[in-house]
């Protein structure tokens, strides 16, 4: 599943970018601060989603 236009608002210590949309938090591999990403979901939990670009 592809999702468009997730803006990276923070970076974690492990290098993943943090974005927010639809009242969920997205942890995105290889993302840069301020970047707007098209993502592919790799793991979905109740309160957060892990994804890659």
SEFIZA-3560 file (N, C-alpha, C; in Angstrom, 3 decimals):
REM SEFIZA-3560
<numar><xx>0.842</xx><yy>-1.184</yy><zz>0.000</zz><atom>N</atom></numar>
<numar><xx>0.000</xx><yy>0.000</yy><zz>0.000</zz><atom>CA</atom></numar>
<numar><xx>0.886</xx><yy>1.246</yy><zz>0.000</zz><atom>C</atom></numar>
<numar><xx>0.667</xx><yy>2.133</yy><zz>-0.932</zz><atom>N</atom></numar>
<numar><xx>1.440</xx><yy>3.376</yy><zz>-1.029</zz><atom>CA</atom></numar>
<numar><xx>0.614</xx><yy>4.526</yy><zz>-0.460</zz><atom>C</atom></numar>
<numar><xx>1.301</xx><yy>5.396</yy><zz>0.257</zz><atom>N</atom></numar>
<numar><xx>0.679</xx><yy>6.610</yy><zz>0.788</zz><atom>CA</atom></numar>
<numar><xx>1.539</xx><yy>7.785</yy><zz>0.362</zz><atom>C</atom></numar>
<numar><xx>0.908</xx><yy>8.883</yy><zz>0.017</zz><atom>N</atom></numar>
<numar><xx>1.645</xx><yy>10.056</yy><zz>-0.452</zz><atom>CA</atom></numar>
<numar><xx>1.613</xx><yy>11.170</yy><zz>0.582</zz><atom>C</atom></numar>
<numar><xx>2.627</xx><yy>12.002</yy><zz>0.496</zz><atom>N</atom></numar>
<numar><xx>2.674</xx><yy>13.266</yy><zz>1.225</zz><atom>CA</atom></numar>
<numar><xx>2.668</xx><yy>13.141</yy><zz>2.750</zz><atom>C</atom></numar>
<numar><xx>3.595</xx><yy>12.360</yy><zz>3.265</zz><atom>N</atom></numar>
<numar><xx>3.847</xx><yy>12.339</yy><zz>4.703</zz><atom>CA</atom></numar>
<numar><xx>5.055</xx><yy>13.239</yy><zz>4.945</zz><atom>C</atom></numar>
<numar><xx>4.862</xx><yy>14.300</yy><zz>5.721</zz><atom>N</atom></numar>
<numar><xx>5.960</xx><yy>15.228</yy><zz>5.999</zz><atom>CA</atom></numar>
<numar><xx>6.730</xx><yy>14.755</yy><zz>7.229</zz><atom>C</atom></numar>
<numar><xx>8.053</xx><yy>14.725</yy><zz>7.114</zz><atom>N</atom></numar>
<numar><xx>8.920</xx><yy>14.303</yy><zz>8.209</zz><atom>CA</atom></numar>
<numar><xx>9.115</xx><yy>15.488</yy><zz>9.157</zz><atom>C</atom></numar>
<numar><xx>8.678</xx><yy>15.300</yy><zz>10.414</zz><atom>N</atom></numar>
<numar><xx>8.723</xx><yy>16.386</yy><zz>11.392</zz><atom>CA</atom></numar>
<numar><xx>9.785</xx><yy>16.181</yy><zz>12.470</zz><atom>C</atom></numar>
<numar><xx>10.395</xx><yy>14.988</yy><zz>12.496</zz><atom>N</atom></numar>
<numar><xx>11.432</xx><yy>14.706</yy><zz>13.492</zz><atom>CA</atom></numar>
<numar><xx>12.254</xx><yy>13.514</yy><zz>13.002</zz><atom>C</atom></numar>
<numar><xx>13.429</xx><yy>13.333</yy><zz>13.593</zz><atom>N</atom></numar>
<numar><xx>14.296</xx><yy>12.195</yy><zz>13.280</zz><atom>CA</atom></numar>
<numar><xx>14.613</xx><yy>11.469</yy><zz>14.588</zz><atom>C</atom></numar>
<numar><xx>14.475</xx><yy>10.145</yy><zz>14.587</zz><atom>N</atom></numar>
<numar><xx>14.813</xx><yy>9.338</yy><zz>15.758</zz><atom>CA</atom></numar>
<numar><xx>16.312</xx><yy>9.076</yy><zz>15.806</zz><atom>C</atom></numar>
<numar><xx>16.805</xx><yy>8.618</yy><zz>16.949</zz><atom>N</atom></numar>
<numar><xx>18.229</xx><yy>8.316</yy><zz>17.096</zz><atom>CA</atom></numar>
<numar><xx>18.680</xx><yy>7.211</yy><zz>16.158</zz><atom>C</atom></numar>
<numar><xx>17.774</xx><yy>6.305</yy><zz>15.787</zz><atom>N</atom></numar>
<numar><xx>18.145</xx><yy>5.216</yy><zz>14.875</zz><atom>CA</atom></numar>
<numar><xx>18.083</xx><yy>5.637</yy><zz>13.407</zz><atom>C</atom></numar>
<numar><xx>17.759</xx><yy>6.917</yy><zz>13.151</zz><atom>N</atom></numar>
<numar><xx>17.787</xx><yy>7.445</yy><zz>11.796</zz><atom>CA</atom></numar>
<numar><xx>16.455</xx><yy>7.446</yy><zz>11.076</zz><atom>C</atom></numar>
<numar><xx>15.431</xx><yy>6.856</yy><zz>11.666</zz><atom>N</atom></numar>
<numar><xx>14.118</xx><yy>6.868</yy><zz>11.019</zz><atom>CA</atom></numar>
<numar><xx>13.469</xx><yy>8.238</yy><zz>11.169</zz><atom>C</atom></numar>
<numar><xx>12.733</xx><yy>8.629</yy><zz>10.133</zz><atom>N</atom></numar>
<numar><xx>11.990</xx><yy>9.870</yy><zz>10.185</zz><atom>CA</atom></numar>
<numar><xx>10.636</xx><yy>9.651</yy><zz>10.826</zz><atom>C</atom></numar>
<numar><xx>10.105</xx><yy>10.683</yy><zz>11.461</zz><atom>N</atom></numar>
<numar><xx>8.799</xx><yy>10.622</yy><zz>12.105</zz><atom>CA</atom></numar>
<numar><xx>7.854</xx><yy>11.552</yy><zz>11.360</zz><atom>C</atom></numar>
<numar><xx>6.711</xx><yy>11.017</yy><zz>10.950</zz><atom>N</atom></numar>
<numar><xx>5.681</xx><yy>11.814</yy><zz>10.303</zz><atom>CA</atom></numar>
<numar><xx>4.339</xx><yy>11.531</yy><zz>10.950</zz><atom>C</atom></numar>
<numar><xx>3.372</xx><yy>12.414</yy><zz>10.743</zz><atom>N</atom></numar>
<numar><xx>2.040</xx><yy>12.222</yy><zz>11.317</zz><atom>CA</atom></numar>
<numar><xx>0.988</xx><yy>12.465</yy><zz>10.247</zz><atom>C</atom></numar>
<numar><xx>-0.016</xx><yy>11.592</yy><zz>10.229</zz><atom>N</atom></numar>
<numar><xx>-1.154</xx><yy>11.741</yy><zz>9.320</zz><atom>CA</atom></numar>
<numar><xx>-2.284</xx><yy>10.852</yy><zz>9.818</zz><atom>C</atom></numar>
<numar><xx>-3.497</xx><yy>11.299</yy><zz>9.635</zz><atom>N</atom></numar>
<numar><xx>-4.684</xx><yy>10.511</yy><zz>10.005</zz><atom>CA</atom></numar>
<numar><xx>-4.624</xx><yy>10.027</yy><zz>11.452</zz><atom>C</atom></numar>
<numar><xx>-4.191</xx><yy>10.876</yy><zz>12.358</zz><atom>N</atom></numar>
<numar><xx>-4.064</xx><yy>10.609</yy><zz>13.794</zz><atom>CA</atom></numar>
<numar><xx>-3.178</xx><yy>9.404</yy><zz>14.119</zz><atom>C</atom></numar>
<numar><xx>-2.253</xx><yy>9.072</yy><zz>13.226</zz><atom>N</atom></numar>
<numar><xx>-1.266</xx><yy>8.022</yy><zz>13.478</zz><atom>CA</atom></numar>
<numar><xx>0.129</xx><yy>8.591</yy><zz>13.279</zz><atom>C</atom></numar>
<numar><xx>1.087</xx><yy>7.945</yy><zz>13.924</zz><atom>N</atom></numar>
<numar><xx>2.487</xx><yy>8.320</yy><zz>13.785</zz><atom>CA</atom></numar>
<numar><xx>3.137</xx><yy>7.330</yy><zz>12.828</zz><atom>C</atom></numar>
<numar><xx>3.938</xx><yy>7.857</yy><zz>11.910</zz><atom>N</atom></numar>
<numar><xx>4.641</xx><yy>7.040</yy><zz>10.923</zz><atom>CA</atom></numar>
<numar><xx>6.135</xx><yy>7.097</yy><zz>11.198</zz><atom>C</atom></numar>
<numar><xx>6.780</xx><yy>5.929</yy><zz>11.253</zz><atom>N</atom></numar>
<numar><xx>8.228</xx><yy>5.828</yy><zz>11.372</zz><atom>CA</atom></numar>
<numar><xx>8.743</xx><yy>5.361</yy><zz>10.018</zz><atom>C</atom></numar>
<numar><xx>9.523</xx><yy>6.204</yy><zz>9.353</zz><atom>N</atom></numar>
<numar><xx>9.890</xx><yy>5.973</yy><zz>7.959</zz><atom>CA</atom></numar>
<numar><xx>11.402</xx><yy>5.846</yy><zz>7.822</zz><atom>C</atom></numar>
<numar><xx>11.840</xx><yy>4.711</yy><zz>7.263</zz><atom>N</atom></numar>
<numar><xx>13.266</xx><yy>4.453</yy><zz>7.051</zz><atom>CA</atom></numar>
<numar><xx>13.848</xx><yy>5.417</yy><zz>6.021</zz><atom>C</atom></numar>
<numar><xx>15.084</xx><yy>5.830</yy><zz>6.246</zz><atom>N</atom></numar>
<numar><xx>15.865</xx><yy>6.637</yy><zz>5.295</zz><atom>CA</atom></numar>
<numar><xx>15.205</xx><yy>7.956</yy><zz>4.913</zz><atom>C</atom></numar>
<numar><xx>14.519</xx><yy>8.580</yy><zz>5.844</zz><atom>N</atom></numar>
<numar><xx>13.872</xx><yy>9.862</yy><zz>5.568</zz><atom>CA</atom></numar>
<numar><xx>14.682</xx><yy>10.997</yy><zz>6.199</zz><atom>C</atom></numar>
<numar><xx>14.601</xx><yy>12.169</yy><zz>5.602</zz><atom>N</atom></numar>
<numar><xx>15.310</xx><yy>13.354</yy><zz>6.092</zz><atom>CA</atom></numar>
<numar><xx>14.322</xx><yy>14.359</yy><zz>6.666</zz><atom>C</atom></numar>
<numar><xx>14.779</xx><yy>15.125</yy><zz>7.648</zz><atom>N</atom></numar>
<numar><xx>13.929</xx><yy>16.136</yy><zz>8.280</zz><atom>CA</atom></numar>
<numar><xx>13.383</xx><yy>17.109</yy><zz>7.239</zz><atom>C</atom></numar>
<numar><xx>12.082</xx><yy>17.384</yy><zz>7.290</zz><atom>N</atom></numar>
<numar><xx>11.447</xx><yy>18.332</yy><zz>6.389</zz><atom>CA</atom></numar>
<numar><xx>11.033</xx><yy>17.749</yy><zz>5.051</zz><atom>C</atom></numar>
<numar><xx>11.459</xx><yy>16.543</yy><zz>4.760</zz><atom>N</atom></numar>
<numar><xx>11.142</xx><yy>15.886</yy><zz>3.489</zz><atom>CA</atom></numar>
<numar><xx>9.660</xx><yy>15.490</yy><zz>3.457</zz><atom>C</atom></numar>
<numar><xx>9.065</xx><yy>15.520</yy><zz>2.279</zz><atom>N</atom></numar>
<numar><xx>7.710</xx><yy>15.011</yy><zz>2.068</zz><atom>CA</atom></numar>
<numar><xx>7.844</xx><yy>13.726</yy><zz>1.267</zz><atom>C</atom></numar>
<numar><xx>7.346</xx><yy>12.618</yy><zz>1.836</zz><atom>N</atom></numar>
<numar><xx>7.626</xx><yy>11.287</yy><zz>1.292</zz><atom>CA</atom></numar>
<numar><xx>6.385</xx><yy>10.588</yy><zz>0.761</zz><atom>C</atom></numar>
<numar><xx>6.582</xx><yy>9.815</yy><zz>-0.289</zz><atom>N</atom></numar>
<numar><xx>5.646</xx><yy>8.769</yy><zz>-0.687</zz><atom>CA</atom></numar>
<numar><xx>6.169</xx><yy>7.519</yy><zz>-0.005</zz><atom>C</atom></numar>
<numar><xx>5.323</xx><yy>6.801</yy><zz>0.722</zz><atom>N</atom></numar>
<numar><xx>5.813</xx><yy>5.677</yy><zz>1.515</zz><atom>CA</atom></numar>
<numar><xx>5.096</xx><yy>4.377</yy><zz>1.175</zz><atom>C</atom></numar>
<numar><xx>5.720</xx><yy>3.281</yy><zz>1.594</zz><atom>N</atom></numar>
<numar><xx>5.121</xx><yy>1.949</yy><zz>1.512</zz><atom>CA</atom></numar>
<numar><xx>5.101</xx><yy>1.377</yy><zz>2.924</zz><atom>C</atom></numar>
<numar><xx>3.931</xx><yy>1.003</yy><zz>3.407</zz><atom>N</atom></numar>
<numar><xx>3.787</xx><yy>0.488</yy><zz>4.765</zz><atom>CA</atom></numar>
<numar><xx>4.412</xx><yy>-0.899</yy><zz>4.866</zz><atom>C</atom></numar>
<numar><xx>5.242</xx><yy>-1.094</yy><zz>5.905</zz><atom>N</atom></numar>
<numar><xx>5.866</xx><yy>-2.395</yy><zz>6.131</zz><atom>CA</atom></numar>
<numar><xx>5.310</xx><yy>-3.091</yy><zz>7.368</zz><atom>C</atom></numar>
<numar><xx>4.767</xx><yy>-2.325</yy><zz>8.325</zz><atom>N</atom></numar>
<numar><xx>4.227</xx><yy>-2.898</yy><zz>9.554</zz><atom>CA</atom></numar>
<numar><xx>3.230</xx><yy>-1.907</yy><zz>10.145</zz><atom>C</atom></numar>
<numar><xx>2.038</xx><yy>-2.377</yy><zz>10.477</zz><atom>N</atom></numar>
<numar><xx>1.018</xx><yy>-1.487</yy><zz>11.024</zz><atom>CA</atom></numar>
<numar><xx>0.572</xx><yy>-1.984</yy><zz>12.394</zz><atom>C</atom></numar>
<numar><xx>0.642</xx><yy>-1.095</yy><zz>13.370</zz><atom>N</atom></numar>
<numar><xx>0.209</xx><yy>-1.381</yy><zz>14.739</zz><atom>CA</atom></numar>
<numar><xx>-0.977</xx><yy>-0.477</yy><zz>15.063</zz><atom>C</atom></numar>
<numar><xx>-1.507</xx><yy>-0.600</yy><zz>16.278</zz><atom>N</atom></numar>
<numar><xx>-2.677</xx><yy>0.179</yy><zz>16.669</zz><atom>CA</atom></numar>
<numar><xx>-2.420</xx><yy>1.684</yy><zz>16.624</zz><atom>C</atom></numar>
<numar><xx>-1.266</xx><yy>2.123</yy><zz>17.149</zz><atom>N</atom></numar>
<numar><xx>-0.996</xx><yy>3.554</yy><zz>17.278</zz><atom>CA</atom></numar>
<numar><xx>0.088</xx><yy>4.101</yy><zz>16.369</zz><atom>C</atom></numar>
<numar><xx>0.776</xx><yy>3.231</yy><zz>15.639</zz><atom>N</atom></numar>
<numar><xx>1.833</xx><yy>3.719</yy><zz>14.759</zz><atom>CA</atom></numar>
<numar><xx>2.000</xx><yy>2.796</yy><zz>13.564</zz><atom>C</atom></numar>
<numar><xx>2.687</xx><yy>3.315</yy><zz>12.551</zz><atom>N</atom></numar>
<numar><xx>2.938</xx><yy>2.575</yy><zz>11.317</zz><atom>CA</atom></numar>
<numar><xx>4.418</xx><yy>2.681</yy><zz>10.990</zz><atom>C</atom></numar>
<numar><xx>5.030</xx><yy>1.563</yy><zz>10.624</zz><atom>N</atom></numar>
<numar><xx>6.405</xx><yy>1.560</yy><zz>10.137</zz><atom>CA</atom></numar>
<numar><xx>6.348</xx><yy>1.479</yy><zz>8.623</zz><atom>C</atom></numar>
<numar><xx>7.219</xx><yy>2.235</yy><zz>7.967</zz><atom>N</atom></numar>
<numar><xx>7.165</xx><yy>2.304</yy><zz>6.508</zz><atom>CA</atom></numar>
<numar><xx>8.547</xx><yy>2.565</yy><zz>5.936</zz><atom>C</atom></numar>
<numar><xx>8.645</xx><yy>2.442</yy><zz>4.614</zz><atom>N</atom></numar>
<numar><xx>9.876</xx><yy>2.790</yy><zz>3.902</zz><atom>CA</atom></numar>
<numar><xx>9.511</xx><yy>3.649</yy><zz>2.713</zz><atom>C</atom></numar>
<numar><xx>10.525</xx><yy>4.390</yy><zz>2.225</zz><atom>N</atom></numar>
<numar><xx>10.309</xx><yy>5.261</yy><zz>1.068</zz><atom>CA</atom></numar>
<numar><xx>10.354</xx><yy>4.457</yy><zz>-0.198</zz><atom>C</atom></numar>
//
